[in-house]
Structure formats: structure tokens, C-alpha cells
Amino acid sequence: MNVIICHTQVPFARGGAEAHVEGLRDALREAGHRAEIVALPLKSYPRQELLKTALAWRLLDLSESNHLPVDLVICTKFPTWAVRHKRKVAWVIHQHRQAFDLLGTPLSDFTSSIEDIALRRQIVEVDRRGLGECRALYANSANVAGRLERSTGLKAAPLHVPIRLAGLRPESYDDYILSISRLDPIKRVDLLLEALAAAGGNSRALIVGEGIDLPRLQGLARQLGLAERVKFLGALSDEEVVRLYNHARAVYYCPLDEDFGLVTVEAFSAGKPVLTAADSGGVLELVEDGVTGFVAESARGAALGAGLRCLMDDPALAQRLGSAGRARVASIRWDRVVKVLTAHA
């Protein structure tokens, strides 16, 4: 089949959504399909620009390309599902979070003004109409499916996202905890630094990623006296990331109400337990406290520090939890995803 994956691109930014759509494209090609990603840039400010992007998707004609019929369109992020096609399905990464689950928090730029209330209603209508036209609805986690149902009344089946990284395996359990994410306040890497300070000892943290929160995090590390125990490594190649996963004692991943979190699947594939918190959203669909990692009851440095101390003091415990995590993600495979999505063409 000829398949187009519709993706919302934020220029100069890269994260889990890009790994999601690129992994899907590659899996479709490996299964013998022609697959391409069609991306339009998203500008979220001023907020009315969101509707212009939705209109741009609505005006696209993806019925054919280069004189080839397009057999299936797969939509992924707001507002890609505004696109018109007789055979479209959605695998929802997330809606426009600032208008929904982040509304009323410092992470949303939506206010209670009459204008913003009206704009939010229009965004809900884009979601309800565009997703309602789909032959089938899937979400990358039960967490995202729940948000979708609460906001639009539409039901989506959870379909977890496999990973693209190859070569992940438990080679050793060295004396560092690994963090891999975009350095943004919603990822809460600052809590790792607070946990490291609370845990004490000589354990280290290696932090991979780039983002607007880097200067603040570097300052906090100095303030907490962690300059010798924390390294900010920036963006790394896949090969370097795999090496760090394979030798880490554990992985820290504690975002606020995460959609799903590929980091969890990557960590478990490397046989490493995950340290997270009870409000981290989709991460909790895989991380079970005391079974595949530690889940702090509150997103505070002291609570996370207790779990971190247990992992760093006991390599055998980290290995046992990591092995359970590795078994838990064994069934998350690209061949199953391709079979499920292409069944609706």
C-alpha cells in the first residue's frame, strides 16, 4: 500500500514524537509498503495561529501523490486529523495539551479570557470532527486515550509505541543513573538533581538532552553542590545513547503527566529499572513500584531520593527490577503496530 503519515513539526525541536513517526515509517517500509511522512510546521503563538495550521491540513489533497493513489493516511498529532481522506486512521500522540490537560497550570498559555475560551472550543471541534472522520482511533497510551475521551467523547484503543534503538541490553549496572529527555520544565529533570542531593553518597547522574531548561539546571546543580556528580552531555548519537543505557544502574524518567514515554521502553529493553513519580502519567502503565522500578508517591526530591538510594546501594536489586521490565516490554513490537493500523485501509 501507499501510506502517508501526517505529522506536526516544530522546527528546530526534536523529541519522542519524531522517533514515533519515523519508527512507524520504517516499520511500514520493512513490511513492504510505500510510506512517507508529510509534516507541516506548527506555530502556537499567537494562539490563533493554531487554527490556521488546522485549516492548512484541511485544504491538503492527499488522495494521490505523483500519480499514485494514497491508500491510507495515519494522523498523529494535533491538528493532523483535520486532513481529508476517505481512509484515514489516527494513532494519537497527543492533542494540543495547553488547551486540555495542562490548562490552568503554568505550562499552559491559555487564560480564562472570552477569546481563549472561544478558541479552546474551536480546538475541541477540530479534534471532534477530524478524529470523528477516522475509520479507527488509537492512542499511544491509555493515558492519552483517557484525555481524548474526556475532552471529545471519542474512544481510542491504546496502542503502545515500540522503540527504534537497536542493541539495548543489560551489560552492566554501573554507579550512575541516566536521564534522557528534552530539557524542558515539564520533564522535571530538576527533581533528579534534588533526589541526588537527598540520596547522598557518591552516586552520579548523567543527563542527556538539550533544551531551554539547561541553564537553570546547571545553576541548580552548582547550588546543590553536585557539580562533580552530575554531567550534562547534550545531544548524543544513537550509539552513544545505547552504550549509556546498557551500562546504567537505573534510568530517571519523571515528567509531568507524560503521554506515554519511549524512554521507559528503552530503559526496560536495556534491562534497567525506572525511577518515576505517581503523577507521571503514561509512564505508570509500565513502571510498577517495587516490580519494574520505583514510583515515588510525591514528585519531591526527598521521595525520589529514597528510591534512588535503594537502587544505587543495591546493584542486584536494580538488576532484578530491570529484568522484570525487560520482560514487560517484550510484546511491544512494530510488526503488531503495522498489522493493526493497516487493517483499516
C-alpha positions in Angstrom: 0.0 0.0 0.0 0.9 3.7 -0.3 0.7 5.2 3.2 1.2 8.8 4.3 1.9 9.6 8.0 0.8 13.1 8.9 3.0 14.8 11.4 3.1 18.2 13.1 6.6 19.5 13.1 8.0 22.1 15.4 11.1 23.3 13.6 14.4 23.1 15.5 12.9 20.8 18.1 13.2 17.0 18.3 11.7 14.5 20.7 9.7 11.4 21.2 7.1 12.3 18.6 9.7 12.3 15.9 11.0 8.9 16.9 7.4 7.8 16.9 6.6 8.7 13.3 10.0 7.8 11.9 9.8 4.4 13.6 6.3 3.9 12.1 7.5 4.9 8.6 10.5 2.5 8.8 8.3 -0.4 10.1 5.8 0.2 7.2 8.6 0.1 4.7 10.1 -3.1 6.2 6.6 -4.7 5.9 6.7 -3.9 2.1 4.6 -0.8 2.0 5.5 2.6 0.5 5.5 5.1 3.4 6.3 8.7 3.7 6.0 11.4 6.4 4.1 14.6 5.4 4.8 17.3 8.0 3.6 20.9 8.4 5.1 23.3 10.9 3.1 24.2 13.9 3.2 27.8 15.3 1.4 28.0 18.6 1.8 31.7 19.2 -0.2 33.9 18.9 -2.7 31.2 19.8 -5.0 31.9 16.8 -2.2 30.5 14.6 -3.3 27.1 15.7 -6.5 27.3 13.7 -4.5 28.4 10.6 -2.5 25.2 10.8 -5.7 23.2 11.2 -7.0 24.9 8.1 -3.8 24.2 6.2 -4.3 20.5 6.9 -7.9 20.6 5.9 -7.0 22.1 2.5 -4.5 19.4 1.6 -5.4 16.9 -1.0 -3.7 13.6 -0.1 -5.9 11.4 -2.2 -2.9 10.8 -4.5 0.7 11.9 -5.0 2.9 11.7 -8.0 0.0 10.0 -9.8 0.0 7.2 -7.2 -3.2 6.7 -5.1 -2.7 7.1 -1.4 -4.3 4.0 0.2 -4.1 5.1 3.9 -3.4 8.2 5.9 -2.3 7.9 9.5 -2.7 11.0 11.7 -0.6 11.5 14.8 -0.7 14.9 16.5 -3.0 18.0 16.6 -4.2 19.1 14.1 -3.1 16.5 11.5 -6.5 14.8 11.8 -8.1 17.8 10.1 -6.8 16.4 6.8 -9.4 15.0 4.4 -9.1 11.4 3.2 -11.5 8.5 2.7 -9.3 6.1 4.5 -7.7 7.8 7.5 -6.9 6.4 10.9 -5.4 8.1 13.9 -2.6 7.0 16.3 -2.8 9.9 18.7 0.4 11.0 20.3 -1.3 13.9 22.0 -3.8 16.7 21.5 -2.8 20.3 22.0 -2.0 19.8 25.7 -2.1 23.5 26.6 -5.8 23.6 25.8 -6.6 20.4 27.8 -4.7 18.6 30.5 -2.2 21.5 31.1 -5.0 24.1 31.2 -4.8 26.1 34.4 -1.1 25.2 35.1 2.0 27.4 34.5 2.7 25.2 31.5 -0.3 26.5 29.5 -0.6 29.9 27.9 -4.4 29.7 27.7 -6.2 32.0 30.0 -9.8 32.4 31.2 -10.5 35.2 28.8 -13.5 35.1 26.5 -11.2 34.9 23.5 -9.3 31.9 24.9 -12.5 30.1 25.9 -13.8 30.5 22.3 -10.5 29.4 20.8 -10.5 26.3 23.0 -14.0 25.4 21.9 -12.8 25.6 18.3 -9.8 23.4 19.0 -12.2 20.8 20.6 -14.3 21.0 17.4 -11.2 20.4 15.2 -10.5 17.3 17.3 -14.0 16.0 17.5 -14.7 16.5 13.7 -11.3 15.4 12.4 -11.0 12.3 14.7 -14.6 11.5 14.2 -14.0 11.0 10.5 -11.3 8.4 11.1 -12.0 4.7 10.4 -10.3 3.8 13.7 -8.8 5.6 16.6 -5.8 4.5 18.6 -3.7 6.3 21.2 -0.2 5.7 22.2 -1.3 5.0 25.8 -4.3 4.6 28.0 -3.4 8.0 29.5 -3.8 9.7 26.1 -7.0 7.7 25.3 -8.5 8.9 28.6 -7.7 12.5 27.9 -9.3 12.2 24.4 -12.5 10.7 25.8 -12.8 13.3 28.5 -12.3 16.2 26.0 -14.3 15.0 23.0 -16.3 11.9 24.0 -14.3 9.8 21.4 -12.9 6.5 22.4 -9.5 5.3 21.3 -7.8 1.9 21.8 -4.3 2.1 23.5 -1.5 1.0 21.2 1.9 1.4 22.8 4.8 2.6 20.8 7.8 0.4 20.1 11.3 1.8 20.1 13.8 2.3 17.2 17.1 2.0 19.1 18.9 -1.3 18.4 21.4 -3.1 20.7 19.8 -2.4 24.0 20.8 -5.0 26.6 21.9 -5.2 30.3 25.7 -5.2 30.0 26.4 -3.8 33.5 25.0 -1.8 36.4 27.5 1.0 36.9 27.2 3.7 39.6 25.2 6.3 37.6 21.6 7.0 37.0 20.8 8.1 33.4 18.3 10.8 32.3 17.4 11.2 28.6 14.8 13.8 27.6 14.3 17.2 26.3 15.4 19.7 28.9 12.1 21.4 29.4 10.3 22.2 32.7 7.6 19.7 32.0 10.3 16.9 32.1 11.2 17.8 35.7 14.9 17.0 35.5 15.4 19.3 38.4 13.8 16.7 40.6 16.6 14.3 39.7 19.1 16.8 41.0 17.2 17.3 44.2 16.9 13.5 44.6 20.6 13.0 44.0 21.3 15.6 46.8 18.8 13.9 49.1 20.2 10.5 48.5 23.8 11.5 49.4 26.7 9.1 48.7 28.8 9.2 45.6 26.3 8.1 43.0 26.3 10.1 39.8 23.8 11.3 37.2 24.4 11.6 33.5 21.9 13.9 31.8 21.4 13.6 28.0 19.4 16.2 26.1 19.1 19.8 25.1 16.5 22.4 25.8 15.5 25.7 27.3 15.9 24.5 30.9 19.6 23.7 30.6 20.9 27.0 32.2 18.6 26.6 35.2 19.5 23.0 35.7 23.2 23.8 35.6 22.7 26.5 38.1 20.7 24.2 40.4 23.5 21.5 40.2 26.0 24.1 41.4 23.7 25.3 44.1 23.2 21.8 45.4 26.9 21.1 45.4 26.5 18.4 42.7 29.0 19.8 40.2 31.3 16.8 40.5 28.4 14.2 40.4 26.4 15.5 37.5 27.3 15.7 33.8 25.2 17.4 31.2 26.1 15.6 28.0 23.9 17.4 25.4 22.6 15.6 22.4 24.3 12.3 21.6 24.3 9.8 18.8 22.2 6.7 19.0 25.3 4.6 19.5 26.4 6.7 22.5 22.9 6.6 24.0 22.7 2.8 23.7 26.0 2.5 25.4 24.9 4.7 28.3 21.6 2.7 28.7 23.4 -0.6 28.6 25.8 0.3 31.5 23.5 2.5 33.7 22.4 1.4 37.1 18.9 2.8 36.5 17.0 5.4 34.5 15.3 8.5 35.8 12.1 9.5 33.9 9.7 11.7 35.9 7.8 14.1 33.5 4.5 15.6 34.5 1.6 13.5 33.2 3.6 12.2 30.2 1.6 11.0 27.2 3.5 7.6 27.1 7.2 7.9 27.3 9.5 6.0 24.9 12.3 6.4 27.5 10.5 3.8 29.7 10.5 1.2 26.9 14.1 1.9 26.0 15.2 1.6 29.7 13.3 -1.7 30.1 14.8 -3.0 26.8 18.2 -2.4 28.3 17.1 -4.2 31.5 17.2 -1.1 33.6 14.6 -0.1 36.3 12.9 3.3 36.0 12.6 5.9 38.8 9.5 8.0 38.4 6.6 9.6 40.4 2.9 8.9 40.9 1.8 11.8 38.7 4.0 10.9 35.6 1.0 9.7 33.5 1.6 7.1 30.8 4.9 6.1 32.3 2.9 4.3 35.0 1.4 1.9 32.5 4.7 0.1 32.5 6.5 1.1 35.7 5.2 -0.7 38.8 6.6 0.2 42.2 9.0 -2.4 43.6 8.5 -4.6 40.5 10.0 -2.8 37.5 11.2 0.3 39.2 10.3 2.8 41.9 7.3 5.1 41.9 7.6 8.0 44.4 4.2 8.9 46.0 5.0 12.6 45.6 7.1 14.4 43.0 9.6 15.7 45.5 13.4 15.3 45.8 13.2 13.6 49.1 10.7 11.0 48.0 12.6 10.3 44.8 15.8 10.3 46.7 14.7 7.3 48.8 14.1 5.2 45.7 17.4 6.4 44.1 19.3 5.4 47.2 17.9 1.9 47.2 18.9 1.4 43.6 22.4 2.9 44.0 23.1 0.9 47.1 22.0 -2.5 45.7 23.1 -3.4 42.1 21.4 -6.8 42.5 18.0 -5.1 43.2 18.5 -2.9 40.1 19.2 -6.0 38.0 16.1 -7.8 39.3 13.8 -4.9 38.7 15.3 -4.3 35.3 14.9 -7.9 34.2 11.2 -7.7 35.1 10.9 -4.5 33.0 12.6 -6.2 30.1 10.0 -9.0 30.1 7.2 -6.4 30.4 8.0 -4.7 27.1 8.8 -7.8 25.0 5.4 -7.7 23.3 5.7 -4.1 22.2 6.7 -4.7 18.6 6.5 -2.8 15.3 5.1 -5.7 13.3 2.0 -5.7 15.5 1.5 -2.0 15.2 1.7 -2.2 11.4 -0.8 -5.0 11.3 -3.3 -3.1 13.5 -3.1 0.2 11.6 -3.1 -1.2 8.0 -6.1 -3.4 8.7 -8.3 -0.3 8.2 -7.2 0.6 4.7 
